[in-house]
Amino acid sequence: MNVFFEESGDFKAGAVMSQTPDSYQVELASGKRCKVKSRDVLIQFAAPSAEQLLREAHVIAEEIDLDFLWEVAGLEEFGYADLGKEYFGATLSPAQSAGLIFRLHSAPIYFYKKGRGHYKAAPAASVQAALAGIEKKKQQAIIQADYVEQLKAGTLPSSMQAMAQQLLYKPDKNTLEYKALAAACQELHTSPERLMLATGGIASAKDLHFSKFLFDFFPKGTGFSHLMGNVTPPELPKNLPIADVAAFSIDDISTTEIDDALSVKTLADGMLQIGIHIAAPGLGINREDAIDNIARSRMSTVYMPGDKITMLPNELVEIYTLGAGQTRPAVSLYATVNPADWSLISTVSKIEAVPISENLRNNTLDELVTEEALAANEGDYPHKADIAVLWQWAQSLEQGRNLKRAGFGLKPEQNNRTDFNFYVEDDVVSIVARKRGSPLDKIVAELMIFANSTWGKLMNDHGIPGIYRSQGVGNGGWAARMQVKMLTHAAPHHNLGVDQYAWSTSPLRRYTDLVNQWQIMACIQHGVTAPLVAPFKPRDATLFAIVSAFDAMYSGYNDFQSSMERYWCLRWFAQEWQAQRAKHVEALVMKEDLLRLVDIPLVIRLSGLPSMPRGSRVMLDIIGWDEVDLTLEARFLELLSSPDTALTIDEEETEADQEESSDEIGDEIADETATEIENDSLSTPEIPELSTDTHQPEP
């Protein structure tokens, strides 16, 4: 005897070897034996053989007309045998019974299973809807297949052109377009980004990185029209006292958001009055007004080589920027200094209108204003005497900070690193090395640090909160103590060598500085009653939210800037390669397999690099680069020179720690100068986190 039975949703047939009241021992055609419960057996038959029955049943199942079978079934639940009699006739052969079961089971659209061998015909509306769905899927499959073929042929389907970024950065994986893109990538063994570049969905690798950033941070675009609405920029404040100074700024040639200027005046008693003048957009922007909401939504100007996205609308920037030949509102910090020993006598803060005589550019002055030229009183340039005075005081300020650093247990800072400025025109990049710590850099940096520290103390003395940056506070190891934190109360910044440090000197470019400017102006205007009228009161929850949001957004902006600088470094290689100038490049060993190129600010990892001391200079052979992955492929050629290896291991570790510390200090100082440059200098020690390079060592 043979049986036809159901097992785990599948139908099988086999010869019965033995039987009990509850089960059968069955041998399948494959020779495998299994135990079958009696309740699972649907048909018992003597002939034909189990194997032949299955063959015949499948043939019969294919011949059954589903539509006619559904009409015959009626509306009530039925057993397969009852329906078989209606369809085939009074008597069913074992093969017909099995074929009918196969057909019923394979058509869930027409028949709902109700138990072993029992079914019920689906309602007509359900059948029609299901058939329409199947037809729709067939048509979608045809369209999807067509999309795949177009993509493989290098053409982007028209329906995908407007959603290219959506497909790359935040796809709906249920759409035909995404499924087609994924299928084409799988067949071509490529990534969606590269396929979009190949088909024109993304114009270039630069646009790929830029559009990803915009998609994440500026989904509605970088313009201000959708934010401004009917808002008009504020007018210049009237009736401000006009300062009796001729102030000047020092910035890069491409800077447009000029928010700091300096002045020098000799007083009647021979003392010097040194002024630090900061643009005052806080006079025209009020907390929670429309422009404040815009600034808070962006938190900072975004910098990248050749371009920027400003925090504030250009109309407002033009009103408050400290442009030459204009008198503009400013928050001024005046320091009275004794030129005999450059000691600080007193400070006073004012809100006033400041005449701006010049916008000096360090691109043209760096070669003229050197330490040697200043010492010899050489050269001819605007505000030469003022710059000489500021240089002397800047050196004194630096010495004072180094003494404070020593009190914090740190060595004197070292600002001998090289920064790099990026200039991009018509997709041609120039990378210009610039030694950190030039006189102009130091003047601006020291005076801005002085202002940020002084105004931080002013807020703290008046009992109102601000947004401070601190370092070296708290417990933990070196890394924990050196981490820069943002707080709403005054705390030391050990690396800078100040007791408190509150960003206040870039209110056109950073929201934290604008917030602090409101608080500082409350101190200046209201004195001891400032806590009652300051926009942010102690323990204001909104201030904590601003700190958290700024920290996250500023970090994202910096990551993007670093990525774009890395991209332009690779583009520089492409330019030099075409000019036959960049086949071999020099690099410095930072540690282990980490290298920093000499000519451009690019840090790479080179696996298999022979062990050598930090600071060793090596020659690399450039094999290639990838502007999508931002990777560089190179191999080690030869060791050019080694540093002094007389240091012990402990001394080397100390020097390494000091270098890292110095880099952090330099970045803080550079933030007051280099970040004012539209193409901000790259902090190379941070790049290894972005590096995913793969390299081949010398055979």
C-alpha positions as CSV (number, residue, x, y, z in Angstrom):
1,M,0.0,0.0,0.0
2,N,1.1,3.6,-0.7
3,V,0.1,6.8,0.9
4,F,-0.1,10.5,-0.2
5,F,0.5,12.8,2.8
6,E,1.2,16.4,3.9
7,E,4.4,17.2,5.7
8,S,5.4,20.8,6.8
9,G,3.3,22.3,4.0
10,D,4.6,20.0,1.3
11,F,3.0,16.9,-0.3
12,K,4.8,13.6,-0.6
13,A,4.1,10.0,-1.5
14,G,5.7,6.7,-0.4
15,A,5.3,3.0,0.2
16,V,4.0,1.9,3.6
17,M,6.5,-0.3,5.4
18,S,4.5,-0.8,8.6
19,Q,1.5,0.7,10.3
20,T,0.2,1.4,13.8
21,P,-3.2,2.9,14.7
22,D,-1.6,6.4,14.9
23,S,1.2,6.4,12.3
24,Y,2.8,4.8,9.2
25,Q,6.4,3.9,8.5
26,V,6.9,5.1,5.0
27,E,9.7,4.7,2.5
28,L,9.9,7.5,-0.1
29,A,11.1,7.1,-3.7
30,S,14.5,8.5,-2.7
31,G,14.9,5.5,-0.2
32,K,14.5,7.8,2.8
33,R,12.2,6.5,5.5
34,C,10.0,8.6,7.7
35,K,7.3,8.4,10.2
36,V,3.9,9.8,9.1
37,K,1.1,10.5,11.5
38,S,-2.3,9.0,10.4
39,R,-3.9,12.4,10.4
40,D,-1.5,13.7,7.8
41,V,-2.4,11.0,5.3
42,L,-4.8,12.3,2.5
43,I,-4.9,9.4,0.1
44,Q,-4.2,5.6,0.4
45,F,-3.7,3.8,-2.9
46,A,-2.3,0.5,-4.2
47,A,-1.5,1.6,-7.7
48,P,0.3,3.2,-9.3
49,S,3.6,3.5,-7.5
50,A,4.2,6.5,-5.3
51,E,6.8,8.0,-7.7
52,Q,4.5,7.6,-10.7
53,L,1.6,9.1,-8.8
54,L,3.5,12.3,-8.2
55,R,4.4,12.6,-11.9
56,E,0.8,12.1,-13.0
57,A,-0.6,14.3,-10.3
58,H,1.6,17.3,-11.4
59,V,0.6,16.9,-15.0
60,I,-3.1,16.8,-14.0
61,A,-2.7,19.8,-11.8
62,E,-1.3,21.9,-14.7
63,E,-4.3,20.9,-16.8
64,I,-7.0,22.0,-14.3
65,D,-8.7,25.3,-15.2
66,L,-8.6,27.4,-12.1
67,D,-11.3,29.8,-13.0
68,F,-13.7,27.0,-13.8
69,L,-12.6,25.1,-10.6
70,W,-13.3,28.3,-8.5
71,E,-16.8,28.6,-10.1
72,V,-17.6,24.9,-9.4
73,A,-16.5,25.2,-5.7
74,G,-19.4,27.5,-4.6
75,L,-19.3,29.6,-1.4
76,E,-19.2,27.0,1.3
77,E,-16.2,25.1,2.8
78,F,-15.5,21.8,1.0
79,G,-13.2,18.8,1.0
80,Y,-11.0,18.2,-2.0
81,A,-12.9,14.9,-2.7
82,D,-16.3,16.6,-2.9
83,L,-14.9,19.2,-5.3
84,G,-13.2,16.5,-7.4
85,K,-16.5,14.7,-8.0
86,E,-18.0,17.9,-9.3
87,Y,-15.0,18.6,-11.5
88,F,-13.8,15.2,-12.7
89,G,-17.0,13.0,-12.2
90,A,-18.2,10.5,-9.8
91,T,-15.0,8.5,-9.3
92,L,-11.6,10.0,-8.7
93,S,-8.4,8.2,-9.4
94,P,-5.5,8.6,-6.9
95,A,-3.6,10.7,-9.4
96,Q,-6.6,13.0,-10.0
97,S,-7.1,13.4,-6.2
98,A,-3.4,14.3,-5.7
99,G,-3.5,16.6,-8.7
100,L,-6.5,18.4,-7.4
101,I,-4.8,18.9,-4.0
102,F,-1.7,20.3,-5.7
103,R,-3.8,22.7,-7.7
104,L,-5.9,23.9,-4.7
105,H,-2.8,24.3,-2.6
106,S,-0.9,26.3,-5.3
107,A,-3.8,28.8,-5.7
108,P,-4.2,30.7,-2.4
109,I,-5.7,33.6,-4.4
110,Y,-8.7,31.4,-5.4
111,F,-8.9,29.0,-2.4
112,Y,-8.3,29.5,1.3
113,K,-7.0,26.5,3.2
114,K,-9.2,25.5,6.1
115,G,-7.6,22.3,7.3
116,R,-6.2,19.0,6.0
117,G,-7.7,18.6,2.6
118,H,-10.3,21.3,3.3
119,Y,-10.7,24.6,1.4
120,K,-13.0,27.5,0.8
121,A,-13.4,29.6,-2.4
122,A,-12.2,33.2,-2.0
123,P,-14.8,36.0,-2.6
124,A,-14.9,37.3,-6.1
125,A,-13.7,40.8,-5.0
126,S,-10.7,39.3,-3.3
127,V,-9.8,37.2,-6.4
128,Q,-10.1,40.2,-8.6
129,A,-8.0,42.4,-6.3
130,A,-5.3,39.7,-6.0
131,L,-5.2,39.2,-9.7
132,A,-4.8,42.9,-10.2
133,G,-2.0,42.9,-7.7
134,I,-0.2,40.1,-9.6
135,E,-0.6,41.9,-12.8
136,K,0.8,45.1,-11.3
137,K,3.8,43.2,-9.9
138,K,4.4,41.8,-13.4
139,Q,4.3,45.2,-14.9
140,Q,6.6,46.6,-12.2
141,A,9.0,43.7,-12.7
142,I,9.1,44.6,-16.4
143,I,9.8,48.3,-15.6
144,Q,12.4,47.4,-13.0
145,A,14.2,45.1,-15.5
146,D,14.1,48.0,-18.0
147,Y,15.6,50.3,-15.4
148,V,18.4,47.8,-14.6
149,E,19.3,47.5,-18.3
150,Q,19.4,51.3,-18.7
151,L,21.7,51.6,-15.7
152,K,23.9,48.9,-16.9
153,A,24.1,50.7,-20.2
154,G,25.3,53.9,-18.5
155,T,21.9,55.8,-18.6
156,L,20.0,57.0,-15.6
157,P,16.2,56.4,-16.1
158,S,14.3,59.6,-16.2
159,S,12.2,58.7,-13.1
160,M,15.5,58.4,-11.1
161,Q,17.0,61.7,-12.1
162,A,15.1,63.8,-9.6
163,M,15.6,61.4,-6.8
164,A,19.3,60.6,-7.2
165,Q,20.3,62.0,-3.8
166,Q,17.3,60.4,-2.1
167,L,18.3,57.0,-3.5
168,L,21.9,57.4,-2.3
169,Y,21.5,59.0,1.2
170,K,18.0,58.0,2.4
171,P,16.4,55.5,0.1
172,D,13.0,53.9,0.4
173,K,14.0,50.3,-0.2
174,N,10.5,49.3,-1.4
175,T,10.6,51.5,-4.5
176,L,11.2,50.2,-8.0
177,E,14.0,52.7,-8.4
178,Y,15.9,51.5,-5.4
179,K,15.4,47.9,-6.3
180,A,16.7,48.6,-9.8
181,L,19.7,50.5,-8.5
182,A,20.6,47.7,-6.1
183,A,20.1,45.0,-8.7
184,A,22.3,46.9,-11.3
185,C,25.0,47.5,-8.7
186,Q,25.0,43.8,-7.8
187,E,25.3,42.8,-11.5
188,L,28.0,45.4,-12.2
189,H,29.9,44.7,-8.9
190,T,29.9,48.4,-8.0
191,S,28.5,50.8,-5.4
192,P,25.5,53.0,-5.8
193,E,27.7,56.1,-5.5
194,R,29.9,55.0,-8.4
195,L,27.0,54.0,-10.5
196,M,25.3,57.4,-10.0
197,L,28.6,59.1,-11.0
198,A,28.8,56.8,-14.1
199,T,25.3,57.5,-15.2
200,G,25.3,61.3,-14.5
201,G,23.0,61.2,-11.5
202,I,25.8,62.9,-9.6
203,A,28.0,65.2,-11.6
204,S,31.3,64.6,-9.9
205,A,33.0,63.2,-6.8
206,K,33.0,66.8,-5.4
207,D,29.3,67.0,-5.8
208,L,28.9,63.6,-4.2
209,H,30.5,64.7,-1.0
210,F,28.9,68.2,-1.1
211,S,25.4,66.9,-1.8
212,K,25.7,64.4,1.0
213,F,26.5,67.1,3.4
214,L,23.7,69.3,2.1
215,F,21.2,66.4,2.3
216,D,22.1,65.9,6.0
217,F,22.4,69.5,7.2
218,F,20.7,71.7,4.7
219,P,17.8,69.6,3.2
220,K,15.9,72.8,2.2
221,G,18.9,74.4,0.6
222,T,21.6,76.9,1.6
223,G,19.7,80.0,0.7
224,F,17.8,82.2,3.2
225,S,14.7,83.0,1.1
226,H,12.7,80.1,2.6
227,L,13.8,81.2,6.1
228,M,13.4,85.0,5.9
229,G,9.9,85.2,4.5
230,N,8.8,88.8,5.1
231,V,11.6,89.5,7.6
232,T,13.8,92.5,6.8
233,P,17.3,93.0,8.1
234,P,17.6,95.4,11.0
235,E,18.8,98.9,10.5
236,L,22.0,100.1,11.9
237,P,21.7,101.3,15.5
238,K,21.6,105.1,15.9
239,N,22.9,107.4,18.5
240,L,25.9,105.2,19.4
241,P,28.9,107.2,20.5
242,I,31.6,107.2,17.9
243,A,35.0,105.9,19.0
244,D,38.0,108.2,18.7
245,V,40.1,105.6,17.0
246,A,41.1,104.5,13.5
247,A,40.6,100.7,13.7
248,F,41.9,98.2,11.2
249,S,41.4,94.5,10.6
250,I,43.8,91.7,9.6
251,D,42.3,88.9,7.6
252,D,42.8,86.6,4.6
253,I,42.2,88.1,1.2
254,S,38.9,86.2,0.7
255,T,37.3,87.0,4.1
256,T,34.0,88.8,3.9
257,E,32.6,88.3,7.4
258,I,35.0,90.7,9.1
259,D,34.0,90.7,12.8
260,D,37.2,91.9,14.6
261,A,39.4,95.0,14.3
262,L,42.2,96.5,16.4
263,S,43.3,100.0,17.3
264,V,46.2,101.7,19.1
265,K,46.1,105.2,20.7
266,T,48.7,106.9,22.9
267,L,47.1,108.6,26.0
268,A,48.2,111.9,27.5
269,D,50.1,110.2,30.3
270,G,52.1,108.1,27.8
271,M,50.1,104.9,28.4
272,L,48.8,103.0,25.4
273,Q,45.1,102.3,24.8
274,I,44.8,99.1,22.7
275,G,41.3,98.5,21.4
276,I,39.8,95.2,20.3
277,H,36.6,95.9,18.4
278,I,34.1,93.1,17.7
279,A,31.2,93.5,15.2
280,A,27.9,93.8,17.1
281,P,25.1,92.0,15.3
282,G,23.7,91.4,18.8
283,L,22.4,95.0,18.7
284,G,20.1,94.1,15.7
285,I,19.2,90.5,16.5
286,N,17.1,89.7,19.5
287,R,16.7,86.3,21.2
288,E,14.0,84.2,19.5
289,D,13.3,86.7,16.7
290,A,13.3,85.5,13.1
291,I,17.0,86.1,12.4
292,D,18.0,84.5,15.7
293,N,16.1,81.4,14.7
294,I,17.9,81.4,11.4
295,A,21.3,81.7,13.1
296,R,20.4,79.1,15.7
297,S,19.3,76.6,13.0
298,R,22.7,76.9,11.4
299,M,24.9,77.5,14.5
300,S,28.0,78.5,12.4
301,T,29.3,79.5,9.0
302,V,30.4,76.4,7.1
303,Y,33.8,76.6,5.5
304,M,35.2,74.5,2.7
305,P,37.9,75.2,0.0
306,G,36.6,77.7,-2.5
307,D,33.2,78.2,-0.9
308,K,31.2,78.7,2.3
309,I,27.7,78.7,3.7
310,T,27.2,81.7,6.0
311,M,25.4,81.5,9.3
312,L,23.7,84.9,8.7
313,P,22.1,86.3,5.6
314,N,24.4,88.4,3.4
315,E,22.2,91.4,3.8
316,L,22.8,91.4,7.6
317,V,26.5,90.6,7.3
318,E,26.9,93.6,5.0
319,I,25.3,95.8,7.6
320,Y,27.5,94.7,10.5
321,T,30.8,93.6,8.9
322,L,33.7,95.9,9.8
323,G,34.4,97.1,6.2
324,A,37.1,99.7,5.4
325,G,35.8,103.3,5.2
326,Q,32.7,102.6,7.3
327,T,31.7,103.3,10.8
328,R,30.1,100.2,12.3
329,P,28.6,99.2,15.6
330,A,30.9,97.2,17.8
331,V,31.5,95.9,21.3
332,S,34.9,97.2,22.2
333,L,37.4,96.1,24.8
334,Y,40.0,98.8,25.6
335,A,43.1,97.7,27.5
336,T,45.4,100.4,29.0
337,V,48.9,99.1,28.8
338,N,52.2,100.5,30.2
339,P,54.7,100.4,27.2
340,A,57.6,100.3,29.7
341,D,57.0,96.7,30.6
342,W,53.8,96.0,28.6
343,S,51.9,95.3,31.8
344,L,48.1,95.6,31.8
345,I,46.8,98.5,33.9
346,S,43.1,98.3,33.3
347,T,40.3,97.3,30.9
348,V,37.0,98.8,30.0
349,S,34.2,97.6,27.7
350,K,32.0,99.8,25.6
351,I,29.2,99.6,23.0
352,E,30.0,102.2,20.3
353,A,30.3,102.9,16.6
354,V,33.9,102.3,15.4
355,P,35.4,103.9,12.3
356,I,37.3,101.3,10.2
357,S,40.2,102.8,8.3
358,E,41.7,99.6,6.7
359,N,41.1,96.0,6.0
360,L,44.6,94.6,5.9
361,R,45.2,91.2,4.2
362,N,47.9,88.9,5.6
363,N,48.3,87.4,2.1
364,T,50.1,90.6,1.0
365,L,51.6,91.6,4.4
366,D,53.1,88.3,5.6
367,E,56.3,88.8,3.6
368,L,56.6,92.4,4.9
369,V,55.7,91.9,8.5
370,T,58.3,89.5,9.8
371,E,59.9,89.3,13.1
372,E,63.2,90.5,11.6
373,A,61.5,93.4,9.8
374,L,59.7,94.5,13.0
375,A,62.9,94.4,15.0
376,A,64.7,96.5,12.4
377,N,61.7,98.8,11.7
378,E,61.8,98.0,8.0
379,G,59.1,98.0,5.4
380,D,56.3,100.4,4.5
381,Y,52.7,99.4,5.0
382,P,49.5,100.8,6.6
383,H,49.4,101.0,10.4
384,K,53.0,100.1,10.6
385,A,53.5,101.8,14.0
386,D,50.3,100.3,15.4
387,I,51.3,96.8,14.3
388,A,54.7,97.3,16.0
389,V,53.0,98.2,19.2
390,L,50.6,95.3,19.0
391,W,53.5,92.9,18.2
392,Q,55.2,93.9,21.5
393,W,52.1,93.4,23.5
394,A,51.2,90.1,21.8
395,Q,54.6,88.7,22.8
396,S,54.0,89.8,26.4
397,L,50.5,88.2,26.4
398,E,52.0,85.0,25.1
399,Q,54.7,85.0,27.8
400,G,52.0,85.5,30.4
401,R,50.0,82.6,29.1
402,N,53.0,80.4,29.1
403,L,53.6,81.2,32.8
404,K,50.0,80.3,33.5
405,R,50.5,77.0,31.5
406,A,53.5,76.3,33.6
407,G,51.3,76.7,36.7
408,F,49.0,74.2,35.2
409,G,51.9,71.8,34.8
410,L,52.4,72.2,31.0
411,K,55.4,73.1,28.9
412,P,55.6,76.3,26.9
413,E,53.5,76.0,23.7
414,Q,55.2,75.3,20.3
415,N,53.6,77.0,17.3
416,N,56.1,76.0,14.7
417,R,53.7,73.9,12.6
418,T,52.8,74.7,9.0
419,D,49.2,75.5,8.1
420,F,47.8,75.3,4.6
421,N,45.3,77.5,2.9
422,F,43.2,76.2,0.1
423,Y,42.2,78.4,-2.9
424,V,39.9,77.0,-5.6
425,E,39.1,78.7,-8.9
426,D,37.3,77.0,-11.7
427,D,38.0,73.6,-10.0
428,V,41.7,74.3,-10.0
429,V,43.1,74.1,-6.4
430,S,46.1,75.9,-5.0
431,I,47.4,74.8,-1.6
432,V,49.6,77.4,0.0
433,A,51.8,76.6,3.0
434,R,51.8,79.2,5.7
435,K,54.0,79.0,8.8
436,R,51.9,79.2,12.0
437,G,52.9,81.8,14.4
438,S,53.8,84.7,12.0
439,P,53.6,88.1,13.7
440,L,50.3,89.0,12.2
441,D,48.9,85.6,13.3
442,K,50.2,86.0,16.7
443,I,48.9,89.6,17.1
444,V,45.3,88.6,16.1
445,A,45.4,85.3,18.1
446,E,46.8,86.8,21.3
447,L,44.4,89.7,21.3
448,M,41.4,87.6,20.6
449,I,42.4,85.1,23.3
450,F,42.8,88.1,25.7
451,A,39.3,89.4,24.7
452,N,37.7,86.0,25.1
453,S,39.3,85.5,28.5
454,T,38.5,89.0,29.7
455,W,34.9,89.0,28.6
456,G,34.5,85.5,30.1
457,K,35.6,86.9,33.4
458,L,33.2,89.8,33.0
459,M,30.2,87.5,32.6
460,N,31.3,85.4,35.5
461,D,31.9,88.4,37.8
462,H,28.4,89.7,37.0
463,G,26.8,86.3,37.9
464,I,25.4,85.5,34.4
465,P,26.0,82.4,32.4
466,G,27.9,82.2,29.1
467,I,29.2,79.6,26.8
468,Y,32.8,78.7,27.8
469,R,35.4,76.3,26.5
470,S,37.5,74.6,29.1
471,Q,40.3,72.1,29.0
472,G,42.2,70.2,31.7
473,V,39.4,70.2,34.2
474,G,38.4,67.1,36.0
475,N,39.8,63.7,36.7
476,G,41.1,61.0,34.3
477,G,44.1,60.4,32.2
478,W,45.9,62.7,29.8
479,A,43.3,62.3,27.0
480,A,40.4,63.0,29.4
481,R,42.1,66.1,30.8
482,M,43.1,67.4,27.4
483,Q,39.6,67.1,26.0
484,V,38.0,70.5,25.2
485,K,34.5,70.8,26.8
486,M,31.8,73.4,26.4
487,L,30.3,74.6,29.7
488,T,27.9,77.3,30.8
489,H,30.1,78.5,33.6
490,A,33.7,79.7,33.8
491,A,36.5,77.1,34.0
492,P,40.2,77.1,33.2
493,H,41.6,76.3,29.8
494,H,44.9,74.8,30.7
495,N,46.3,74.5,27.2
496,L,45.6,78.2,26.4
497,G,46.9,79.2,29.8
498,V,43.8,81.2,30.8
499,D,41.4,81.0,33.8
500,Q,38.4,81.1,31.6
501,Y,37.7,81.2,27.8
502,A,34.4,82.2,26.2
503,W,34.1,82.5,22.4
504,S,33.0,86.0,21.9
505,T,35.0,87.5,19.0
506,S,33.2,85.9,15.9
507,P,29.5,86.8,16.3
508,L,29.0,87.0,12.5
509,R,30.2,83.4,12.1
510,R,29.4,81.4,15.3
511,Y,26.2,81.3,17.2
512,T,28.0,80.8,20.6
513,D,29.8,84.1,20.1
514,L,26.4,85.8,19.3
515,V,24.9,84.4,22.5
516,N,27.9,85.5,24.6
517,Q,27.8,89.0,22.9
518,W,24.2,89.4,24.2
519,Q,25.4,88.5,27.7
520,I,28.4,90.8,27.5
521,M,26.3,93.7,26.3
522,A,23.9,93.1,29.3
523,C,27.0,93.4,31.6
524,I,28.1,96.6,29.9
525,Q,24.7,98.3,29.8
526,H,23.3,97.2,33.2
527,G,26.2,96.5,35.5
528,V,25.2,94.8,38.7
529,T,21.6,94.4,37.5
530,A,22.7,92.3,34.5
531,P,21.4,89.1,35.9
532,L,17.9,90.5,35.9
533,V,17.9,91.6,32.2
534,A,20.4,89.3,30.5
535,P,18.8,87.2,27.7
536,F,19.9,84.0,29.4
537,K,19.5,83.6,33.1
538,P,21.4,81.2,35.4
539,R,20.5,77.6,34.8
540,D,18.5,78.5,31.6
541,A,17.6,75.2,30.0
542,T,17.7,76.8,26.5
543,L,21.4,77.6,27.0
544,F,22.2,74.0,27.8
545,A,20.3,73.0,24.6
546,I,22.3,75.5,22.6
547,V,25.6,74.1,23.9
548,S,24.6,70.6,23.0
549,A,23.2,71.4,19.6
550,F,26.2,73.6,18.7
551,D,28.7,70.9,19.8
552,A,27.0,68.3,17.5
553,M,26.6,70.6,14.5
554,Y,30.0,72.2,14.7
555,S,31.6,68.7,14.8
556,G,29.6,67.7,11.7
557,Y,30.7,70.9,9.9
558,N,34.4,70.3,10.8
559,D,34.2,66.7,9.6
560,F,32.7,67.9,6.3
561,Q,35.4,70.6,6.0
562,S,38.1,68.0,6.6
563,S,36.6,65.7,4.0
564,M,36.5,68.4,1.4
565,E,40.1,69.4,2.2
566,R,41.0,65.8,1.8
567,Y,39.2,65.7,-1.5
568,W,41.0,68.8,-2.8
569,C,44.3,67.3,-1.7
570,L,43.6,64.4,-4.0
571,R,42.6,66.8,-6.8
572,W,45.9,68.5,-6.3
573,F,47.5,65.1,-7.0
574,A,45.5,64.9,-10.2
575,Q,46.8,68.3,-11.3
576,E,50.4,67.6,-10.4
577,W,50.2,64.1,-11.9
578,Q,49.2,65.6,-15.3
579,A,52.1,68.1,-14.9
580,Q,54.4,65.2,-14.2
581,R,55.3,66.6,-10.8
582,A,53.7,64.3,-8.2
583,K,54.9,60.8,-9.0
584,H,57.1,60.8,-5.9
585,V,56.3,62.7,-2.7
586,E,58.0,63.2,0.6
587,A,56.3,62.4,3.9
588,L,57.1,62.6,7.6
589,V,56.5,59.6,10.0
590,M,54.1,60.6,12.7
591,K,53.9,57.3,14.4
592,E,54.0,53.6,13.4
593,D,52.3,53.4,10.0
594,L,50.9,57.0,10.0
595,L,52.5,59.5,7.6
596,R,52.0,63.2,6.9
597,L,52.9,64.5,3.4
598,V,55.2,67.4,3.3
599,D,53.8,69.5,0.4
600,I,50.1,69.2,1.3
601,P,48.2,68.6,4.5
602,L,47.3,64.9,3.8
603,V,47.7,62.2,6.4
604,I,47.7,58.5,5.3
605,R,48.3,55.1,6.7
606,L,50.9,52.9,5.0
607,S,50.6,49.3,6.0
608,G,53.9,47.4,6.1
609,L,56.0,50.6,6.6
610,P,59.3,49.6,8.1
611,S,59.8,50.6,11.8
612,M,61.4,54.0,12.1
613,P,61.5,56.9,14.6
614,R,58.9,59.7,14.7
615,G,59.9,62.6,12.4
616,S,61.7,60.4,9.9
617,R,61.5,61.8,6.3
618,V,60.7,59.2,3.7
619,M,60.0,59.1,-0.1
620,L,56.8,57.6,-1.3
621,D,55.7,56.4,-4.8
622,I,52.1,57.4,-5.5
623,I,50.2,54.6,-7.2
624,G,46.8,56.1,-7.4
625,W,43.9,57.7,-5.5
626,D,40.2,57.5,-5.2
627,E,38.2,60.7,-5.0
628,V,35.0,58.8,-4.0
629,D,36.5,56.9,-1.0
630,L,39.0,59.7,-0.4
631,T,41.9,57.2,-0.3
632,L,45.4,57.3,-1.5
633,E,47.5,54.3,-2.6
634,A,51.2,54.6,-2.2
635,R,54.3,52.5,-1.4
636,F,57.4,53.2,0.5
637,L,60.5,53.8,-1.6
638,E,63.3,54.9,0.7
639,L,64.3,56.6,4.0
640,L,65.6,60.1,3.3
641,S,66.6,61.2,6.8
642,S,66.1,60.3,10.5
643,P,65.6,62.6,13.5
644,D,68.0,62.6,16.5
645,T,67.6,59.1,17.9
646,A,69.4,59.8,21.1
647,L,66.2,60.3,23.1
648,T,65.1,57.5,25.4
649,I,61.7,55.8,25.0
650,D,60.3,57.8,27.9
651,E,61.6,61.0,26.4
652,E,60.1,60.2,23.1
653,E,56.7,59.6,24.7
654,T,57.0,62.9,26.5
655,E,57.9,64.7,23.3
656,A,54.9,63.0,21.6
657,D,52.6,64.1,24.3
658,Q,54.0,67.6,24.1
659,E,53.5,67.7,20.3
660,E,49.9,66.6,20.7
661,S,49.4,69.2,23.4
662,S,51.0,71.8,21.2
663,D,48.7,70.9,18.3
664,E,45.7,71.4,20.4
665,I,46.9,74.8,21.6
666,G,47.8,75.7,18.0
667,D,44.3,74.8,16.9
668,E,42.8,77.0,19.6
669,I,45.1,79.9,18.6
670,A,44.6,79.2,14.9
671,D,40.8,79.3,15.4
672,E,41.2,83.0,16.1
673,T,43.1,83.6,13.0
674,A,43.0,80.8,10.4
675,T,39.3,80.1,10.8
676,E,38.7,83.7,10.0
677,I,40.1,82.7,6.6
678,E,37.4,81.6,4.2
679,N,39.5,78.5,3.4
680,D,40.3,77.5,6.9
681,S,43.6,75.8,7.5
682,L,43.6,72.0,8.0
683,S,44.4,70.5,11.4
684,T,46.3,67.5,10.1
685,P,46.5,65.5,13.3
686,E,42.7,65.0,13.1
687,I,42.7,63.4,9.6
688,P,43.7,59.9,10.5
689,E,40.2,59.3,11.8
690,L,39.0,59.9,8.2
691,S,41.7,57.8,6.5
692,T,40.7,54.5,5.1
693,D,43.7,54.2,2.8
694,T,45.0,50.9,1.6
695,H,48.7,50.8,0.6
696,Q,51.2,48.4,-0.8
697,P,54.6,48.2,0.9
698,E,57.8,48.1,-1.1
699,P,58.3,44.5,-2.3
